[in-house]
Amino acid sequence: MRLSDVSRRTGVPVLTLRTFQQSGLIPVPPPYDESYVRRVELVRALMEVGGLTHSDTRRVLGRLESPETSLHQLLGAIQYALPSAGSATDDADWAQAGERVRELAEARQWDVSPDNPAWRTLIQALVVTEWLGQGELIRPLLAYAEALEKVAEAELCLVLRQPDRETAATRMVNGTVIGDTVITALRRLVHEHVSTRLCAAPSTH
């Protein structure tokens, strides 16, 4: 297999592959083999889909290459590296929302860390709804949590069935980013469906 074959298999231009090589993101063999293709696919997913910088991508790859890193730790490193909205503030509203998130996690018996960027994102969403005087918008929080436990289990089962760590990591990146979009789209479609049913009126466009 030549570099042009890797480019054809992965959809990454040869020039970009050479840039990846120069940056130390992918090795400079020969040989170009299936493991090389998997590494390119992972780097592409991290940078193009996940939006990670070169340095963040290197950190994730470092975790991948460490024999001491379990698959669970690798997938966690990827999730924590993916961009996430939310910035902490030191005020009563933030503390109150943070306590609510903690109570939710404990009630659902989730083994999660407050260091997860999504923890901060959820807190900020709760704070914003209160600032807007729209606190009722997050009343379905428990329903969201219950439904998404099933979604997450299905997604992670798919990831864990992959034949190697690099493929699993690539699925984790693509599944997280694309899954966020899919969930949002499905939610809006179901809103229309439920609205039609509850309002007992035909949909208008």
ABEGO torsion letter per residue (X at the ends): XBAAAAAAAAGBBAAAAAAAAAAGABBBOOBBBAAAAAAAAAAAAAAAAAGBBAAAAAAAAAAAABAABBAAAAAAAAAAABBBBEBBBBBAAAAAAAAAAAAAAAAAGBBBBAABAAAAAAAAAAAAAAAAGAAAAAAAAAAAAAAAAAAAAAAAAAAAABABAAAAAAAAAAAAAAAAAAAAAAAAAAAAAAAAAAAGBBBBX
